[in-house]
Amino acid sequence: MSSYRGMPLVTFLGHYYSPTGRDSSGNIIVDSIAWNHIVSDKGRLEDFKKYATPRMARLRDGTNFPILGVGNLKEEAIDVPHVEFAPDLKVDFISVNQLDRDHNLACRCHGKKMEIRKDDGTVVGAGVLGDNGVYVLQRLQVPAEPQM
């Protein structure tokens, strides 16, 4: 996270994020434009650390949201570090940009399926194309950073 610390604004040029309400499905969207992973429910995060000064996120329509902290998303089929918390956002999502930038993982969409792979081709995550035209995460285990 230190590579982008101090940025006052995270801009999402995302697909359809509504500025109000909450997606009750619990789905996590795989977003190819968002800069960071974000969830709207702090209860989904372990090891949560509140930011001393909230950061801001901006949606495509210009709506701003506070980002209050960061933690690790750990659920039955999902383990992703460095996920930010924005309580006012309607949907939760995993950023393809952050998967590449921070974890050296690549996403490949083909037909109605999506795979997330390591450089050696090992599949570490998967999703499916939803009825609304965006990919929904089914599973993702981000590999631990190598010990030096």
C-alpha positions in Angstrom: 0.0 0.0 0.0 2.9 2.4 0.5 3.2 2.8 -3.3 0.1 4.9 -3.4 -0.1 6.3 0.2 -0.8 10.0 0.4 -3.0 10.0 -2.7 -5.9 12.3 -1.6 -8.4 10.9 -4.1 -9.1 7.5 -5.7 -11.1 7.8 -8.9 -13.4 5.1 -9.9 -14.6 5.2 -13.5 -16.6 2.1 -12.7 -19.6 0.6 -14.4 -22.8 1.4 -12.7 -22.2 2.1 -9.0 -25.3 3.9 -7.6 -24.5 6.6 -5.0 -27.2 5.4 -2.6 -28.6 2.2 -1.1 -26.8 -1.1 -0.8 -26.5 -4.2 -3.0 -28.2 -6.8 -0.9 -26.9 -9.7 -2.9 -23.5 -9.7 -1.1 -21.8 -10.2 -4.5 -18.3 -8.9 -5.1 -17.9 -7.4 -8.5 -14.6 -7.7 -10.4 -13.9 -4.2 -11.7 -11.4 -3.5 -14.5 -11.3 0.2 -13.9 -11.3 0.8 -10.2 -7.9 1.6 -8.6 -8.4 -0.3 -5.3 -10.4 -3.2 -3.8 -13.2 -1.8 -1.7 -16.1 -3.2 0.5 -18.9 -1.3 2.1 -19.3 -3.6 5.1 -16.6 -3.4 7.6 -17.7 -6.7 9.0 -16.3 -8.4 6.0 -12.8 -7.3 7.0 -10.3 -8.7 9.4 -7.4 -6.8 10.9 -9.1 -3.5 10.1 -7.0 -0.3 10.5 -8.7 3.1 10.5 -7.0 5.8 8.4 -6.0 8.8 10.5 -7.4 11.0 7.8 -10.1 9.5 5.5 -9.3 9.2 1.8 -11.9 10.0 -0.8 -13.3 7.9 -3.7 -15.0 9.4 -6.7 -17.5 7.7 -8.9 -18.0 8.3 -12.6 -20.9 10.7 -11.9 -18.7 12.8 -9.6 -20.1 11.5 -6.4 -17.5 11.4 -3.6 -17.3 8.8 -0.8 -15.0 8.6 2.3 -12.7 5.6 2.5 -12.2 5.1 6.3 -9.6 2.3 6.5 -8.2 -0.9 5.3 -8.3 -4.6 6.2 -8.1 -8.1 4.9 -11.2 -9.7 3.2 -11.4 -13.2 4.5 -14.5 -15.4 3.8 -15.0 -19.0 3.0 -13.7 -18.9 -0.6 -12.1 -15.4 -0.6 -8.8 -14.2 1.0 -7.6 -10.8 -0.2 -5.3 -8.4 1.6 -5.4 -4.6 1.5 -9.1 -4.1 0.9 -10.4 -0.6 1.7 -13.7 0.3 3.6 -16.1 2.8 2.2 -19.4 2.5 4.1 -21.5 4.7 1.7 -20.7 2.7 -1.4 -23.4 0.5 -2.8 -21.4 -2.5 -4.0 -18.2 -4.4 -3.0 -15.5 -4.9 -5.6 -12.1 -6.3 -6.4 -9.9 -4.2 -8.6 -8.2 -5.8 -11.5 -5.7 -3.0 -11.4 -4.8 -3.7 -7.8 -4.6 -7.5 -8.5 -2.0 -6.7 -11.1 -0.1 -3.9 -9.4 0.1 -5.3 -5.8 -0.2 -9.1 -6.3 1.1 -9.7 -9.9 -2.1 -11.5 -10.8 -3.8 -11.4 -14.2 -7.5 -11.7 -15.0 -8.7 -13.4 -18.1 -12.3 -13.3 -19.2 -13.6 -15.8 -21.8 -17.3 -16.2 -22.5 -19.2 -16.2 -19.3 -16.2 -17.2 -17.1 -13.4 -15.2 -15.6 -10.1 -16.6 -14.2 -7.5 -14.9 -12.0 -4.0 -16.4 -12.5 -0.5 -16.2 -11.2 2.4 -15.7 -13.7 3.0 -19.5 -13.8 -0.6 -20.1 -14.9 -2.0 -21.3 -11.6 -5.6 -20.3 -11.2 -6.2 -18.6 -7.8 -9.6 -17.1 -8.5 -12.7 -17.3 -10.6 -15.9 -15.5 -11.4 -18.9 -15.6 -13.7 -20.6 -13.0 -15.9 -23.7 -11.8 -14.2 -27.0 -10.9 -15.9 -26.1 -7.2 -15.7 -22.9 -7.6 -17.8 -20.3 -7.5 -15.0 -18.2 -10.3 -13.6 -19.1 -11.5 -10.1 -16.3 -13.1 -8.0 -16.9 -16.7 -6.9 -13.5 -17.4 -5.3 -10.1 -15.8 -4.9 -7.1 -16.8 -2.8 -4.4 -14.1 -3.2 -1.1 -15.8 -2.6 0.9 -14.7 0.5 3.8 -12.4 -0.3 7.0 -14.4 -0.6 9.2 -14.4 2.5 12.6 -12.6 2.0 
